[in-house]
């Protein structure tokens, strides 16, 4: 049997669903003062206490205590609702309060049952409180009930069934009720005959609801139903309404361009290492995309081999950075080998339970022991059903396959500082790698238009060079967009460009703004910049708290006066696109705020920030979203520090 509070909760939810179906109409008549109607409902009755003497000729061998059942309720009603929030109502009703008691066992090992069929004529006056400008109302008042039926049905194994009337029944009960309802108008706004359908729910506590003058049997009731009400209204004379045209929002459009458009930039990047190894569904083997070495190859492997420059990177991070992460087992083995006092804990998580999670952790341990000759006593393993910070959230229903793939993994933890960085205490020390960025972000032209997301359907830009050659970009929907300076220049070494922004408001009105931009190509590879990254858990924008020390002590210390700091936030492709755009922007601005505070304390004020969120934009995402680790690495904020030229 469900507890009363659970049933009460379910009844309220059902009523709210009915309420949401109601529509609001613009009043063109008065609101009736008097309403008349009928109602029907179900009484969810809960019996408590004790009853055993059914009448003067029948005493059950074992007392009955608890029971429940559903019985009907029907009433005729009237309501008086003067102007304002207060009113009164009256229901005269047939009120079924019977119920079935939980089966008991007689001393002869004979099961016995009791069902009561008590019912009443009830008079229920109530004080009514209406929430202004809505159909929601609350009511409370007494209940006076007159008994009209006191039948019962008693059965006991090996005994004939007994039907009769309960003795010592009170002829009159005085109790109370509280409840809520919602008036949904179903008549037209012009009709003077008003009709409303009103779902309602009420609670009748056991106080005053002891049906008999003997024993301690009491009844608590939750009532849920619907009322049909009629009222007579009068026409309202139309009022002349003078409207003042609302002026169109004066959109502010501006363009920010680099002094020179670099073709390439050398970058020293601190690549964070996610301390997780992800396993494919149905397999306990380390996936083939992770780079594993033979015993001979592992003997010569060193982490610093991954630092050497290889091929160029695009604006984001290329497959090379992902390849560094896919060496995580070799990096871990090299660090354990170089620090013989360090120990680790491998915690595997799998939906089928801790046993399978432990099997995943054992696969990682065996690789380190077999190929890197790490003493097994230095590696502890554990199993869980879900990781400590899971991607799948309670109550989630969307894209569960992708989220659960992120929860099938082995997490690496350690108290040894040689293995893990101080960043939150749960991330492996980053790997320092050198790369060359083609078309770096500081070569992009930034276009800003205020309130575009809120007020515009879309907007575009047309950029025309001095020869009259035009390029069209768009449509866009966000407040900020960036376009590669190299794309705008094409084959031109530089020049002045006319920028025309055109858009359409959500009311269908056109807008147009103009600006200019001067660009110069810089063909040589420019001086080295620095790049740092912050990784986030799924759908989290406040994980930045665990990175404060890293941003303050490491990142801000690397920013010199006159530098430009480009911060760009990203998400994976799970979830709503608009939500992901907001999430990435929040992440990026959180990082900027932390850095600004650290720089101010250090007395560095001549630093320029360019901060933007790209959401799940695939053209700007650091990685693809094909593998679970790619999605984890796309939940990031990337910080590029460009030194003063």
Secondary structure, 3 states (H helix, E strand, C coil): CCCHHHHHHHHHHHHHHHHHCCCCCCCCECCCCEEEEEEEEEEEEEEECCEEEEECCEEEEEEECCEEEEEEEEEEEEEECCCCCEEEEEEEEEEECCEEECCEEECCCEEEEEEECCEEEEEEEEEEEECCCCCEEEEEEEEEEEEEECEEEEEECCEEEEEEECCCECCEEEEEEEEEEEEEECCCCCCCEEEEEEEEEEEECCCCCCCECCCCCEEEEEEEEEEEEEEECCECCCCCCCCCCCCCCCCCEEEECCCCEECEEEEEEEEEECCEEECCCCCCCCCCCCCCCCHHHHHHCCHHHHCCCCCCECCCCCHHHHHHHCCHHHHHHHHHHHCCCCCEEEEEECCCCHHHHHHHHHHHHHHHHHHHCCCHHHEEEEEECCCCCCCCCCCCCCCHHHHHHHCCEEEEECCCCCCECCCCCCCEEEEEEEEEEECCHHHEEEEEECCHHHHEEEEEEEEECCCCCEEEEEEECCCEEEEEHHHHHCCCCEEEEEEEEEEEECCCCEEEEEEEEEEEEECCCEEEEEEEEEECCCCCCCHHHHHHHHHHHHHHHHCCCCCEEEEEECCCCCCCHHHHHHHHHHHHHHHHHHHHHHHHHCCCCCCEEEEEECCCCCCCCCCCCCCHHHHHHHCEEEEEEECCC
